[in-house]
């Protein structure tokens, strides 16, 4: 509103002094952590819902069970490559555009998957779901702001990941396996609350998009995802794309993969450890039910219930560690993660008592959920504010690579694929 002032009375008033209105600034409030968890974590249930229903999915699509695991692998691949791409979109166009595109991908992918009669089309639907989910996860984590709030999100991943197998089995038994793969759309219920509170505007002064760097990173990640299935060709392809990617990063230090992040020891070590822990977790997530089915006479429902309890216990423990990590030294946290992370696969390989495999599930989800919360903070703590979304995206790329490696390893080891 203009302000009109007059210094003194008289026949000829002084010229009006006009004060321009301040730029409209949208008030923002911190988004409650539970809304962020709802925005991010349903994708974990969607990712893990095929664990107990792979044979049903394979039969419906007319393929072998090991072949049906491509639906799991392509989901993890799209999460892996979608995460840094969505982080770049968030950095350049802001939260509003990222949320709109992510929601559209989730809806479109779910619609395609609901009607797909063939495996390739179903894979396309799963890829769209995962890419949209990656955007929602990236948005939620960029709004977290603290280890405790990040711990709520990652513990939610573990919890809904734990519920995912049994939920997928129950929904598939009641309705269809296609419906069980649509649970990730529940995340859209959090959008109104996030939109009301968060700053949706695009950041100012963003740098040009590094398309060549993004393409080379996507190609490298794709080749890495295929290594467990096609070791020699995929390894050769990974090397063929990694070399020009490294040269490009060197020539464009502020491009899609900032050199400053790669030169940060905490980022590199944290991302590598997150990938290792995630690979172990996702391998065991799909292997443990198969091993229990072979070594016991338990029904699928019993196995699913046992795994659910084990994973929920591990998720609760991970939240406790994330909350306590602020009062612990980094060395102690890493010691806990490395020790427990090593115990999980060793126990799975050496235990003579089948029910002890449920403890393996607890240990695995504990390390990966707690590791994701604490290691992400370690990885991005020293990053400039402008590069924090990029750091989150690249860190989650490494984590999601583990999500792609694990099911493929499980298919080779336990499913005879």
Buried (B, 14 or more C-beta within 10 A) or exposed (E): EEEEEEEEEEEEEEEEEEEEEEEEEEEEEEBBBBBBBBBBBBBBBBBBBBBBBBBBBBBBBEBBBBBBBBBBBBBBBBBBBBBBBBBBBBBBBBBBBBBBBBBEBBBBBBBBBBEBEEBEBBBBBBBBBBBBBBBBBBBBBBBBEEBBBBBBBBBBBBBBBBBBBBBBBBBBBEEBBBBBBBBBBBBBEBBEBBBEBBBBBBBEEEEEBBEBBBBBBBBBBBBBBBBBBEEEEBBEBBEEBBEEBBEBBEEBEEBBBBBBBBEBEBBBBBBEBBBBBBBBBBBBBBBBBBBBBEBBEBEBEEBBBBBBBBBBBBBBBBBBBBBBBEEBEEEEBBEBBBEBBBBBBEBBEEBEEBEEBBBBBBBBBBBBBBBBBBBBBBBBBBBEEBBBBBBBBBBBBBBBBBBBBBBBBBBBBBBEB
